[in-house]
Amino acid sequence: MTSAIKTTTAAGSGHGWPRRTSSTNSNDQNSTLPTNKLSLSTSITLNRFIKLYPLTNYTFLTKEPLFEKDPSVPARFQRMREEFDKIGIRRSVDGVLLTHKHGIPHIFLLHLGTTFFKLPGGELNAGEDEVEGLKRLLTEILGREDGVKQEWIIEDTIGNWWRPNFEPPQYPYIPPHITKPKEHKKLFLVQLPEKSLIAVPKNYKLVAAPLFELYDNPQGYGAIISSLPQSLCRFNFIYVNE
């Protein structure tokens, strides 16, 4: 998956400029090691590989309902306004969980009602670490109820979205005229294990939506979810067979 740059030096010939001795040749060879390590590290960073396991590898159960904090959208923004005056900007995190079906990448989405889709995640507590907070939220939403601890591997950040006002619109940037955005939502890529048991609250449906269905479809999935194919295109998917 990665390749290291091979370097060669003339040893013991004494030809060329600057003229070298055997002792300096040894030092020169050692001095290339940090460069090679840096090249390898950079290559890994620039070429990210994510394993996608088949949808059939996962077992789904239902558990007790998980209700939203707010009974309505107006109530949600009213609470956001009240909390903003006390603690400032709301911080929230969402997890992007990938699987594949016949070699087609799919994203797990929570389906509430008839038209509302969301990523698993939610609000962070005051002062809570983003990664640890996302693990907590994933456990609350999709974690097992049999006492078996579920490990969540947070791979990378794939997006930052900002809510400029106490209104639904969110943007992948802070508008220039906004000095105090009201919410910062961070999206993380989550590496699912090869096999897992996922427990879904009774009042939700968990659907696996193919990337081609989400692409350029804000009418069906909203701006954030429909932008995920573009956000994920920098990763190389490895499709693990069933």
N, C-alpha and C positions, 0 to 999 in steps of 0.2 A: 504493500500500500504506500510505502514511502521509499525514497531512494536517497542515499547519501552521496555527496560529491566526492569523488576520489581524486586526491592530489598526489603528485609525484615530484620528487626532487632528485637532482643529480648528487650522488654521494661519492666522495673520495676522488673525483676526477680532477678537481682543482681548476677546471676550466670555467670560463664565463665570468661575469661580474655581478655581485662582489665575489672575490675568491673565498672559498669556504674550507674549513678543516673538518675532520671527522667529528670533533666535539660540537662544533656549531651546527653540523648537519643533524645531530641527535636532538639538539635543542629546537631546531626549526621544525622537526617532525612532531615533537611534543607540542609545539605552539599551535599546530593546526587542530588539535583536539577540541578546544573550545569552539572554533569555527564550525567544525563538523557537527558538534552537539547543537549549536545554534541553528544550523541548516536543518537538522532533523526535527528540532522543536518547531521551527517555522513551517516545515512541510506538514507536520501533523496538524498544526493550527489551521493551515490553509486548505487541508483536505480532510474534512471531518466525515467519518463513516458512522452511520447509525443502523443498527440491526432492527429489522422489522420481522416479527414473528407472525405466523398465520392466525387469523381470527379464531379458528377452530381450536387453538391451543388454550383459550381462556374459557373459564367456567363462570357463569353468571348466576347469582342468587339475588333474592330481594331481602330487604330489611326494613325496619321501621321508617315511616316518612320523615323527611328532613325539610322543615319549613323555612321560608325566607324570614328575615328579621322584620321586614316591612310588608304590610298587607296589600300595598298598592305602589305604583310608581310615584305618585305625588307624595306619599308618605316617606318613600325612600329619599327623595330629594329634600324633604323637610328635615329628616334626621341628619342628612349630610350637611345641611346648612347650620343646624344647631351644633353639630360636632366640629365643624370647621371653625366656629367662633371660639371653641374651647381648646382643640388640639391641632388645628390647622389641616393641611391637605390630607385627604384619605389615601392610604396606600392599599393596593390590592394586587393579588397575584393569581394567575391562571396557569394550569398545566396543559400542555399539548401531548397527548398520549397517542402513539401511532401503532398501527397493526397493518397487515396486508391480507388481501383476499385475491388469490390467483395472480399474485404479482402486481396488484394495484394498491397503492398506499391509501389507507383510510385513517381518519381521525375520530376518536371517541368524543361524542357530544352528548350532553344532557338535554333531553327534550321534555319541556314542560308545557302542558296544554296542547294546543294544536299547531302553533306557529313559532313558539319561542325556543331557540336553541342557545346553549351556553357551554363554555368550557368549564371543567371542574376547577374550582378555586373559590376565592372570595376575599374578604377584608382581612388585613393584618391587624393584630393588636398593637397598641401603642408601644413603640420600641422593639417590636418583634423582628427578628432576622427574616429576610425574605425567603431564603431556602428552607429554613426550619418551619416557617409559617406555612409555606406551600405543602410541605410534608404533613403538617398537622391537618390542613384542610383536605388534602387528598384522603387521609385516613378517615376523617369525619364523613366525607361524602361517599367514597368508594371502598373504604376499608372493611375488613372482615369483622364479624361479631363473635367469633369463636375464641377470641383471646390470642390468636396467633398473630405475632407482630408482622406487619407488612413493610418491606423496605421499598422506598421510592428513590430512584437514582435520578437526580436532577442534572442533566447534561450541559445545558447551555441556555443563554438568554436569546430569545428570537424576536423580541419586540418590546417597545415602550409606547404606551398610548396615554394621552392626556385629555382630561375633561376640563375645558376652560371655564365653564359656568355650571350652575346647578340645573343642568338640562341634559337630555340624552346624548347629543353629539360628542364623539371623542375623536381625537386626531393623533396621527403618528408623529406629532411635533407640537411644540407650544406656539400658538399664534403670536406674532410679534407684539400685538397690543395687549396681551395678557401677562400680567406681572405675578398674579397669584392663582395658578390653576387649582381647581378644586379636587381633582383626583389624579393619581398616577397609577396606571395599571401596567404591570410587567408580566410578560409571557415567557414561560420557560418550557424547553423541550424536556420531556421525561422519558427516559429509556425504560420500557417495560421489560420484565424478565421473560424468559422463554415460555414459562407457563405460570398462570396465576389464577386465583379465585377473586372475582370482583363482586362486591355486594352493592346493589343499587337500591336507593330509597324507593319505597312503594309509589310515591307520588311523582317519580321521574321515570322516564324511559331512557335507556342508554342506547344510542345508535352509533353505528360506525359509518361515517360519511366519506365517500371517495373524494380524493382531491379534485378530480375533474368536475364533480358536482358543486364544490365550493367556489372554484375559480370564477372570478368575475360575476359573482352572484350575490351582491349585497342586498338585493330585494328579498332573497330567501333566508339569508344567514346573518345579515348585518355587516358593517364595514370591517370589523376586526376578524371574524371567522373567515369571511370571503377573501381576506388578504393573506391567509396562511399559506396557500400554495406558493406565493411569491417569497414569503419569509423563509420557507423551508427549502427553496430551490438551491440554496448554497450547501446543503448537506448531500452526501452520497448515500443512497439507501442500499443496504444489503438485505436481500429477501431470503430469509431462512425458510427452507421447505418444510412441509408438514412431516 
